C-alpha cells in the first residue's frame, strides 16, 4: 500500500496545489478557463495521440473492453438517475449526477496515473474507456437532462447538440488519429514529434493542477448565486456510488464477460476496474453549468470523490494488482 501511495501522492498533490492556488487568489478565477482550454485543446490531445500511436491497435480498440465498459456505464447512468429523481431533483440534475457517477477523470488524471502504476500497456484499455464516456455516456446524460418539461423533442435537440459537442471535442479525434498512426506505423517528422512530445509532457501536471482549480472555482462561485445549502443525501451517496459501486460493477461484469468467452484479459480488466475507481471527471461541472443544472451538487460530488480517491483508489490498486 505504501508503494502505491508513493506513486499516487504526486498526482493528488498537484490537484491540491491547484485548489489552494485558486482558493487563495494566487490564480485568478477568470484564468481557469484558459488553463482548461490549453489542456483540452493542446496538451491532452497530444498525450492521447502519443499513447495511441505507440499502442497496438488491438489493445486500443479492443471490442471486449469497449463493450464491457459500455454496459457498465449504461447501468450506472440508469441506476443513478432512478435513485436520484424526486421532488427536489428533476431530470436535469439527476442526469448530471449520473454523469459524474459514471464518468471518471480518465483523461486529465487516469491515463498518466495508470501508466505510472502499471506501465505503458495500460494506456490502450484506458483510452478505450475515454471513447465510451465521450461518445456515449456524456451524450446520453445530456439528452436525458432535457426531459424536464421538454419532452422527446427537447431530448432529440439535446442529443444533436451533444453529438455536435463530441464532433468539436479534440480528444476523440486524437484517439482516432493515434490509432490510425499505430495501424499504418506512421512516424512523425522529428520537429513535429518533438513538439507533440513537449505538449504531451505538459498534459499531466497542468491537467491535475487545473482539476483542483476547477473544483475551487465551482465552490467559490456558488455563494454568489445565492444557492441554498444542499442536504448530504443529495450528493454524498453519488460520490460513494462512484468510488465503490462503479469499480465493483465493472469487476463483476468483466469476470462474467471473461467466463462467457468475451475477449478481455486480466490485465485489461484490471485497468478498466481502476479507471472506474477514479474520481469523477472535473469538467462535468462546466458542462452542468452550461446546461443549467445544479453546479453546487455536481461540484460537491466531484470534490468528495477526488479527495476520498487518494485512499480508495490506492486501495483498489492494491486489491486489483494482488488479485491479478
C-alpha positions as CSV (number, residue, x, y, z in Angstrom):
1,X,0.0,0.0,0.0
2,X,2.8,2.4,0.9
3,X,4.4,1.9,-2.5
4,X,1.2,2.7,-4.3
5,X,0.7,5.8,-2.2
6,X,4.1,7.0,-3.1
7,X,3.1,6.8,-6.8
8,X,-0.3,8.3,-6.4
9,X,0.7,11.1,-3.9
10,X,2.2,13.5,-6.5
11,X,-0.9,13.3,-8.7
12,X,-3.3,14.2,-5.9
13,X,-0.8,16.8,-4.5
14,X,-1.0,18.7,-7.8
15,X,-4.8,18.7,-7.6
16,X,-4.5,20.1,-4.1
17,X,-2.0,22.7,-5.3
18,X,-4.4,23.9,-8.0
19,X,-7.2,24.0,-5.4
20,X,-5.2,26.1,-3.0
21,X,-3.9,28.4,-5.7
22,X,-7.5,29.3,-6.7
23,X,-8.9,29.5,-3.2
24,X,-6.1,31.8,-2.0
25,X,-6.3,34.1,-5.0
26,X,-2.9,33.1,-6.5
27,X,-4.7,32.0,-9.6
28,X,-7.5,34.3,-10.9
29,X,-10.8,32.6,-11.5
30,X,-11.1,34.1,-14.9
31,X,-7.7,32.4,-15.8
32,X,-9.0,28.9,-15.1
33,X,-10.9,28.6,-18.4
34,X,-7.7,29.4,-20.2
35,X,-5.9,26.6,-18.4
36,X,-8.7,24.2,-19.1
37,X,-8.6,25.2,-22.8
38,X,-4.8,24.6,-23.0
39,X,-5.2,21.1,-21.6
40,X,-8.3,20.2,-23.6
41,X,-7.3,21.5,-27.0
42,X,-3.5,21.2,-26.9
43,X,-1.8,19.2,-24.2
44,X,-4.2,16.3,-23.7
45,X,-4.9,15.5,-27.4
46,X,-1.1,15.3,-27.9
47,X,-0.8,13.0,-24.9
48,X,-3.6,10.7,-26.2
49,X,-2.1,10.8,-29.7
50,X,1.3,9.8,-28.4
51,X,-0.1,6.9,-26.3
52,X,-2.4,5.8,-29.1
53,X,0.3,5.9,-31.8
54,X,2.6,3.7,-29.7
55,X,-0.1,1.2,-28.6
56,X,-1.1,-1.8,-30.8
57,X,-4.4,-1.2,-32.4
58,X,-5.8,-4.5,-31.0
59,X,-5.3,-3.1,-27.5
60,X,-6.5,0.4,-28.3
61,X,-9.7,-0.7,-30.0
62,X,-10.4,-3.9,-28.0
63,X,-14.2,-4.7,-28.5
64,X,-14.3,-6.7,-25.3
65,X,-13.0,-3.8,-23.3
66,X,-15.3,-1.4,-25.1
67,X,-18.5,-3.5,-24.7
68,X,-17.8,-4.4,-21.1
69,X,-17.2,-0.9,-20.0
70,X,-20.1,0.5,-22.1
71,X,-22.6,-1.9,-20.5
72,X,-21.4,-0.8,-17.0
73,X,-21.7,2.9,-18.0
74,X,-25.3,2.4,-19.1
75,X,-26.2,0.5,-15.9
76,X,-24.6,3.2,-13.8
77,X,-26.5,6.0,-15.6
78,X,-29.8,4.2,-15.4
79,X,-29.3,3.3,-11.7
80,X,-28.2,6.8,-10.5
81,X,-31.0,8.5,-12.4
82,X,-33.6,6.1,-11.0
83,X,-32.4,6.6,-7.4
84,X,-31.9,10.4,-7.7
85,X,-35.3,11.5,-9.1
86,X,-37.5,13.1,-6.5
87,X,-39.4,16.4,-5.9
88,X,-36.2,18.3,-5.5
89,X,-34.1,16.6,-8.1
90,X,-35.5,16.6,-11.6
91,X,-34.2,15.1,-14.8
92,X,-31.6,17.8,-15.4
93,X,-29.9,17.4,-12.0
94,X,-30.4,13.6,-11.9
95,X,-28.8,13.2,-15.4
96,X,-25.7,15.2,-14.5
97,X,-25.5,13.4,-11.1
98,X,-25.5,10.2,-13.2
99,X,-22.8,11.6,-15.4
100,X,-20.4,12.3,-12.5
101,X,-21.2,8.9,-11.2
102,X,-20.3,7.1,-14.4
103,X,-17.7,9.4,-16.0
104,X,-14.2,9.0,-14.3
105,X,-11.5,11.6,-14.6
106,X,-9.6,9.3,-17.1
107,X,-8.2,11.9,-19.5
108,X,-7.0,14.5,-17.0
109,X,-5.8,12.1,-14.3
110,X,-6.4,8.4,-15.2
111,X,-4.2,7.8,-18.2
112,X,-0.9,9.2,-16.8
113,X,-1.6,7.8,-13.4
114,X,-2.3,4.3,-14.7
115,X,0.7,4.3,-16.9
116,X,2.8,5.3,-14.0
117,X,1.4,2.5,-11.9
118,X,1.0,-0.3,-14.5
119,X,3.3,0.6,-17.4
120,X,2.6,1.8,-21.0
121,X,0.4,-1.1,-21.8
122,X,-2.3,0.4,-19.5
123,X,-2.9,3.2,-22.0
124,X,-4.8,1.1,-24.5
125,X,-7.7,0.0,-22.3
126,X,-7.8,3.4,-20.5
127,X,-8.1,5.2,-23.8
128,X,-10.9,2.8,-24.9
129,X,-12.9,3.9,-21.8
130,X,-12.5,7.5,-22.7
131,X,-14.0,6.8,-26.1
132,X,-17.0,5.2,-24.4
133,X,-17.5,8.2,-22.0
134,X,-17.1,10.9,-24.6
135,X,-19.2,9.2,-27.3
136,X,-21.9,7.5,-25.3
137,X,-22.1,8.3,-21.6
138,X,-21.9,12.1,-21.8
139,X,-24.2,12.3,-24.9
140,X,-26.8,10.1,-23.2
141,X,-26.8,12.1,-20.0
142,X,-27.0,15.5,-21.8
143,X,-30.0,14.1,-23.7
144,X,-31.7,12.8,-20.5
145,X,-31.2,16.2,-18.9
146,X,-33.5,17.8,-21.4
147,X,-36.5,15.7,-20.3
148,X,-37.5,18.3,-17.7
149,X,-40.6,19.7,-19.4
150,X,-39.1,19.4,-22.8
151,X,-40.4,16.0,-23.9
152,X,-39.0,13.9,-26.6
153,X,-38.5,17.0,-28.9
154,X,-36.2,18.6,-26.3
155,X,-34.3,15.3,-25.8
156,X,-33.7,14.9,-29.6
157,X,-32.4,18.5,-29.8
158,X,-30.1,17.8,-26.8
159,X,-28.9,14.6,-28.4
160,X,-28.0,16.6,-31.6
161,X,-26.2,19.2,-29.5
162,X,-24.3,16.5,-27.6
163,X,-23.3,14.9,-30.8
164,X,-22.1,18.3,-32.1
165,X,-20.1,18.7,-28.9
166,X,-18.4,15.4,-29.5
167,X,-17.5,16.3,-33.0
168,X,-15.7,19.5,-31.9
169,X,-14.0,17.8,-29.0
170,X,-10.4,17.2,-29.9
171,X,-10.0,14.1,-27.7
172,X,-11.9,11.6,-29.8
173,X,-10.0,12.8,-32.9
174,X,-6.7,12.5,-31.1
175,X,-7.6,8.9,-30.2
176,X,-8.7,8.1,-33.8
177,X,-5.5,9.7,-35.3
178,X,-3.4,7.8,-32.8
179,X,-5.0,4.5,-33.7
180,X,-4.5,5.3,-37.4
181,X,-0.9,6.1,-36.8
182,X,-0.4,2.9,-34.9
183,X,-2.1,0.9,-37.6
184,X,0.0,2.3,-40.5
185,X,3.1,2.6,-38.4
186,X,3.3,6.4,-39.0
187,X,6.3,8.2,-37.7
188,X,6.1,12.0,-37.5
189,X,8.9,14.2,-38.7
190,X,11.4,14.8,-35.8
191,X,10.5,18.5,-35.2
192,X,6.8,17.7,-35.2
193,X,7.3,14.7,-33.0
194,X,9.3,16.8,-30.5
195,X,6.6,19.5,-30.5
196,X,3.9,16.9,-29.8
197,X,6.1,15.4,-27.1
198,X,6.5,18.7,-25.3
199,X,2.8,19.3,-25.2
200,X,2.1,15.7,-24.2
201,X,4.6,16.1,-21.3
202,X,2.8,19.2,-20.1
203,X,-0.6,17.5,-20.1
204,X,-0.4,15.6,-16.8
205,X,0.8,18.3,-14.4
206,X,-1.2,21.1,-16.0
207,X,-4.4,18.9,-16.1
208,X,-4.0,17.9,-12.5
209,X,-3.4,21.5,-11.4
210,X,-6.5,22.5,-13.4
211,X,-8.7,19.9,-11.8
212,X,-8.0,21.5,-8.4
213,X,-8.6,25.0,-9.7
214,X,-11.9,24.0,-11.3
215,X,-13.1,22.4,-8.1
216,X,-12.2,25.5,-6.1
217,X,-13.9,27.7,-8.7
218,X,-17.1,25.6,-8.5
219,X,-17.2,26.1,-4.8
220,X,-16.3,29.8,-4.8
221,X,-19.0,30.9,-7.4
222,X,-21.8,29.0,-5.6
223,X,-22.3,31.6,-2.7
224,X,-22.6,34.4,-5.2
225,X,-25.5,32.5,-6.9
226,X,-27.4,32.5,-3.6
227,X,-27.8,28.8,-3.6
228,X,-29.4,27.1,-0.5
229,X,-27.3,24.6,1.4
230,X,-27.6,21.1,0.0
231,X,-28.5,18.1,2.2
232,X,-25.9,15.4,2.3
233,X,-28.3,12.9,0.9
234,X,-28.3,14.8,-2.4
235,X,-24.6,14.3,-3.2
236,X,-22.8,12.1,-0.7
237,X,-24.4,8.8,-1.9
238,X,-23.5,9.6,-5.5
239,X,-19.8,10.1,-4.6
240,X,-19.9,6.7,-2.8
241,X,-21.5,5.1,-5.8
242,X,-18.8,6.5,-8.0
243,X,-15.9,5.2,-5.9
244,X,-17.3,1.9,-4.7
245,X,-20.2,0.6,-6.8
246,X,-18.7,1.6,-10.2
247,X,-15.5,-0.4,-9.9
248,X,-17.2,-3.3,-8.3
249,X,-19.8,-3.4,-11.1
250,X,-17.0,-3.3,-13.8
251,X,-15.1,-6.1,-12.0
252,X,-18.2,-8.3,-11.7
253,X,-19.3,-7.7,-15.3
254,X,-15.8,-8.2,-16.5
255,X,-15.4,-11.5,-14.8
256,X,-18.7,-12.6,-16.2
257,X,-17.7,-11.5,-19.7
258,X,-14.4,-13.5,-19.4
259,X,-16.4,-16.6,-18.4
260,X,-18.6,-16.1,-21.4
261,X,-15.6,-16.0,-23.7
262,X,-15.5,-12.3,-24.4
263,X,-12.0,-11.2,-25.5
264,X,-10.8,-9.4,-22.4
265,X,-7.7,-10.4,-20.5
266,X,-7.0,-10.0,-16.8
267,X,-4.7,-7.1,-17.3
268,X,-7.2,-5.1,-19.4
269,X,-9.9,-5.9,-16.8
270,X,-7.6,-4.6,-14.0
271,X,-7.1,-1.4,-16.0
272,X,-10.8,-0.6,-16.6
273,X,-11.7,-1.5,-13.0
274,X,-9.1,1.0,-11.8
275,X,-10.5,3.5,-14.4
276,X,-13.9,3.1,-12.7
277,X,-12.3,3.6,-9.3
278,X,-11.0,7.1,-10.4
279,X,-12.8,10.2,-9.1
280,X,-15.5,11.9,-11.1
281,X,-14.4,13.9,-14.2
282,X,-13.9,17.6,-13.2
283,X,-15.1,19.0,-16.5
284,X,-18.6,17.8,-15.8
285,X,-19.1,20.8,-13.6
286,X,-18.5,23.1,-16.5
287,X,-20.9,21.1,-18.7
288,X,-23.6,21.1,-15.9
289,X,-23.2,24.9,-15.6
290,X,-23.7,25.3,-19.4
291,X,-27.0,23.3,-19.2
292,X,-28.4,24.9,-16.1
293,X,-28.0,22.0,-13.7
294,X,-27.2,22.4,-10.0
295,X,-23.5,23.0,-10.3
296,X,-23.1,23.1,-6.5
297,X,-24.4,19.5,-6.3
298,X,-22.1,18.3,-9.1
299,X,-19.1,20.2,-7.7
300,X,-19.6,18.6,-4.3
301,X,-19.7,15.1,-5.8
302,X,-16.5,15.8,-7.7
303,X,-14.8,17.3,-4.7
304,X,-15.7,14.5,-2.3
305,X,-14.8,11.8,-4.8
306,X,-11.5,13.4,-5.7
307,X,-10.5,13.9,-2.0
308,X,-11.6,10.4,-1.0
309,X,-10.0,8.7,-4.1
310,X,-6.5,9.3,-2.7
311,X,-7.3,6.4,-0.2
312,X,-10.0,4.5,-2.1
313,X,-8.2,4.4,-5.5
314,X,-4.9,3.4,-3.8
315,X,-6.7,0.6,-2.0
316,X,-8.3,-0.5,-5.3
317,X,-4.8,-0.6,-6.9
318,X,-3.5,-2.9,-4.1
319,X,-6.5,-5.2,-4.3
320,X,-6.5,-5.5,-8.1
321,X,-2.8,-5.8,-8.6
322,X,-2.6,-8.5,-5.8
323,X,-5.6,-10.3,-7.4
324,X,-4.1,-10.3,-10.9
